[in-house]
Amino acid sequence: MGRLEGRCAVVTGAGNGIGRGVAIRLAAEGARVAAMDIDADGLAVTASEIGSACMPIEVDVANDDSLKRAASEVESTFGALHVLHANAGISRRGLASDCPREAWDAVLAVNLTGTYRTIQTFFPIMRDSDGHRAMIATASVQALRGSAWTVAYDASKAGVTGMVRACAHEFAAYGITVNAIAPGPIDTQMLGVGDSEARRTRLAERVPLRRLGEPENIAGAVMFFATSDSAFVTGHVMPVDGGLIMNAPGTAYRTPEERGK
Ligand SMILES: NC(=O)c1ccc[n+]([C@@H]2O[C@H](COP(=O)([O-])OP(=O)(O)OC[C@H]3O[C@@H](n4cnc5c(N)ncnc54)[C@H](O)[C@@H]3O)[C@@H](O)[C@H]2O)c1
């Protein structure tokens, strides 16, 4: 029997990549999963991989009405909510010196405001549910280290970490934990490595564990927060990054042996 038998979950950005991997894992552990995404085709693939435990809902997290409709559907169908993974996100490249206003606004609208509004919209259902309840937001190691090319993205993810701490303080009164996961490079369409083995190798060289992460690695961290194993953990930002955060931005990681050469 799975550890989430009888539990109900919402995962946003579940039409691809990390969100799909998380939705599949939560369902495999016994949860009923409302899988949400703006991408209807991606959502259909996730739903078919999961089967009857999945309730796919087309949602734009940057749109309050869309989120409200999704929350009513979750309330009327599940009647409870125990795990919320606010994970939908986008990325636009742009240097701090010339990042276009449109790119800044779009990234902040989805990654920061969308994540916040997701948490705010689903909070009442979670507050009125029983047992271990956890909100998990997807931040990024970029929130903790930054890079020249992704000023809007880095700012949005740093915003998520601050927002998560504020929510953790407030929702502790209801027994709800709120944490963020900060993924390192995970091999999804967002990372954009595609078929380029050269790029994959170059990125992997920066990671002490010498590989890119997979959505399943993030799903493992979500499982920790989703179960009472993490009952006394709130307000944290957990890097799941193969050790990338220990390494200076842009440089290849060298093992002690390589450094000695
Ligand atoms: N892949 C990485 O290396 C990496 C690293 C750090 C953080 N992240 C974060 O992980 C999360 C998932 O990213 P991923 O790598 O799986 O990318 P992805 O592009 O595969 O998945 C993101 C999903 O979010 C959905 N989405 C985008 N805008 C939306 C909106 N307005 N409403 C609803 N859904 C929307 C997309 O349709 C997509 O299905 C994002 O928040 C991303 O910033 C990814």
The ligand as an SDF file (V2000), in Angstrom:
LIG
                    3D

 44 48  0  0  0  0  0  0  0  0999 V2000
   14.3460   22.0110  -15.4410 N   0  0  0  0  0  0  0  0  0  0  0  0
   15.1620   22.6410  -14.6410 C   0  0  0  0  0  0  0  0  0  0  0  0
   16.3930   22.5540  -14.7700 O   0  0  0  0  0  0  0  0  0  0  0  0
   14.6180   23.4670  -13.4980 C   0  0  0  0  0  0  0  0  0  0  0  0
   15.5320   23.9460  -12.5300 C   0  0  0  0  0  0  0  0  0  0  0  0
   15.0520   24.7030  -11.4780 C   0  0  0  0  0  0  0  0  0  0  0  0
   13.7020   24.9650  -11.3630 C   0  0  0  0  0  0  0  0  0  0  0  0
   12.8450   24.5000  -12.3110 N   0  0  0  0  0  0  0  0  0  0  0  0
   11.4380   24.8240  -12.1290 C   0  0  0  0  0  0  0  0  0  0  0  0
   10.6840   23.6140  -12.1230 O   0  0  0  0  0  0  0  0  0  0  0  0
    9.3370   23.8890  -12.5350 C   0  0  0  0  0  0  0  0  0  0  0  0
    8.9500   22.8990  -13.6080 C   0  0  0  0  0  0  0  0  0  0  0  0
    9.7790   23.1230  -14.7380 O   0  0  0  0  0  0  0  0  0  0  0  0
   10.1800   21.9660  -15.7670 P   0  0  0  0  0  0  0  0  0  0  0  0
   11.6490   21.8990  -15.8090 O   0  0  0  0  0  0  0  0  0  0  0  0
    9.3820   20.7490  -15.5120 O   0  0  0  0  0  0  0  0  0  0  0  0
    9.7280   22.6770  -17.1300 O   0  0  0  0  0  0  0  0  0  0  0  0
    8.5940   22.2790  -18.1720 P   0  0  0  0  0  0  0  0  0  0  0  0
    8.5860   23.3720  -19.1590 O   0  0  0  0  0  0  0  0  0  0  0  0
    8.8020   20.8870  -18.6410 O   0  0  0  0  0  0  0  0  0  0  0  0
    7.2660   22.3010  -17.2920 O   0  0  0  0  0  0  0  0  0  0  0  0
    6.6740   23.4900  -16.8730 C   0  0  0  0  0  0  0  0  0  0  0  0
    5.1820   23.3220  -16.9970 C   0  0  0  0  0  0  0  0  0  0  0  0
    4.5370   24.5070  -16.5100 O   0  0  0  0  0  0  0  0  0  0  0  0
    3.4550   24.7690  -17.3880 C   0  0  0  0  0  0  0  0  0  0  0  0
    3.0590   26.1720  -17.3240 N   0  0  0  0  0  0  0  0  0  0  0  0
    3.7340   27.2560  -17.7960 C   0  0  0  0  0  0  0  0  0  0  0  0
    3.0260   28.3700  -17.5990 N   0  0  0  0  0  0  0  0  0  0  0  0
    1.8750   27.9900  -16.9880 C   0  0  0  0  0  0  0  0  0  0  0  0
    0.7380   28.7010  -16.5270 C   0  0  0  0  0  0  0  0  0  0  0  0
    0.6240   30.0250  -16.6890 N   0  0  0  0  0  0  0  0  0  0  0  0
   -0.2500   27.9970  -15.9380 N   0  0  0  0  0  0  0  0  0  0  0  0
   -0.1630   26.6580  -15.7980 C   0  0  0  0  0  0  0  0  0  0  0  0
    0.8800   25.9320  -16.2230 N   0  0  0  0  0  0  0  0  0  0  0  0
    1.8880   26.6000  -16.8120 C   0  0  0  0  0  0  0  0  0  0  0  0
    3.9670   24.3970  -18.7670 C   0  0  0  0  0  0  0  0  0  0  0  0
    2.9290   24.2210  -19.7140 O   0  0  0  0  0  0  0  0  0  0  0  0
    4.7430   23.1320  -18.4530 C   0  0  0  0  0  0  0  0  0  0  0  0
    3.9370   21.9960  -18.5710 O   0  0  0  0  0  0  0  0  0  0  0  0
    9.3470   25.3470  -12.9870 C   0  0  0  0  0  0  0  0  0  0  0  0
    8.8430   26.1650  -11.9550 O   0  0  0  0  0  0  0  0  0  0  0  0
   10.7940   25.6400  -13.2300 C   0  0  0  0  0  0  0  0  0  0  0  0
   11.0960   27.0100  -13.1080 O   0  0  0  0  0  0  0  0  0  0  0  0
   13.2710   23.7480  -13.3740 C   0  0  0  0  0  0  0  0  0  0  0  0
  1  2  1  0
  2  3  2  0
  2  4  1  0
  4  5  1  0
  4 44  2  0
  5  6  2  0
  6  7  1  0
  7  8  2  0
  8  9  1  0
  8 44  1  0
  9 10  1  0
  9 42  1  0
 10 11  1  0
 11 12  1  0
 11 40  1  0
 12 13  1  0
 13 14  1  0
 14 15  2  0
 14 16  1  0
 14 17  1  0
 17 18  1  0
 18 19  2  0
 18 20  1  0
 18 21  1  0
 21 22  1  0
 22 23  1  0
 23 24  1  0
 23 38  1  0
 24 25  1  0
 25 26  1  0
 25 36  1  0
 26 27  1  0
 26 35  1  0
 27 28  2  0
 28 29  1  0
 29 30  1  0
 29 35  2  0
 30 31  1  0
 30 32  2  0
 32 33  1  0
 33 34  2  0
 34 35  1  0
 36 37  1  0
 36 38  1  0
 38 39  1  0
 40 41  1  0
 40 42  1  0
 42 43  1  0
M  CHG  2   8   1  16  -1
M  END
$$$$
